Amino acid sequence: MHKKLLANQRKLRLRLTLVTRFFMGGLVGAVGFKTLGHVSTVALAALLLTLVLRPILQDVRAHALL
């Protein structure tokens, strides 16, 4: 009568990882800001900029060729 509910393990793992990393990032950011002040936010901003720089440059190059 009742169907057995099966979880999509791959999607569940992905979403749990995303939530966990978001939470951990918030904790690390709060501790870093409390101990180091604004310096920690500048370092994090520089790290994030280096992570997104390559995809941005790829998009700019792809659209420049059109």
C-alpha positions in Angstrom: 0.0 0.0 0.0 2.8 2.5 0.9 5.7 2.9 -1.4 9.1 2.8 0.0 10.9 6.1 -0.1 14.4 6.0 -1.3 16.8 8.9 -1.0 19.0 10.0 -3.8 22.3 9.4 -2.0 24.4 11.5 -4.5 22.1 14.6 -4.2 21.8 14.2 -0.4 25.6 14.0 0.0 26.1 17.1 -2.2 23.5 19.1 -0.3 24.9 18.1 3.1 28.4 19.0 2.0 27.2 22.4 0.8 25.4 23.2 4.0 28.3 21.9 6.1 30.8 24.0 4.2 28.6 27.1 4.4 28.3 26.6 8.2 32.1 26.0 8.6 32.9 29.1 6.4 30.7 31.2 8.7 32.5 29.9 11.8 35.9 30.4 10.3 35.0 33.9 9.1 33.7 34.9 12.5 36.7 33.6 14.4 39.1 35.1 11.9 37.4 38.5 12.1 37.3 38.4 15.9 41.0 37.5 16.1 42.5 39.3 13.1 40.0 41.9 12.3 39.6 43.2 8.7 42.8 41.6 7.6 41.1 38.2 7.6 38.4 39.5 5.2 41.0 40.9 2.8 42.8 37.6 2.8 39.6 35.7 2.1 38.6 38.2 -0.6 41.9 37.7 -2.3 41.5 33.9 -2.1 38.0 34.1 -3.6 39.2 36.4 -6.4 41.9 33.9 -7.4 39.3 31.1 -7.5 36.9 33.0 -9.8 39.5 34.7 -12.0 40.0 31.8 -14.4 36.3 31.3 -15.2 35.8 35.0 -15.6 38.7 35.3 -18.0 37.4 32.3 -20.0 34.0 33.9 -20.3 35.6 37.2 -21.5 37.7 35.4 -24.0 34.7 33.4 -25.3 32.6 36.5 -25.7 35.4 38.4 -27.3 35.6 35.8 -30.1 31.9 36.3 -31.0 
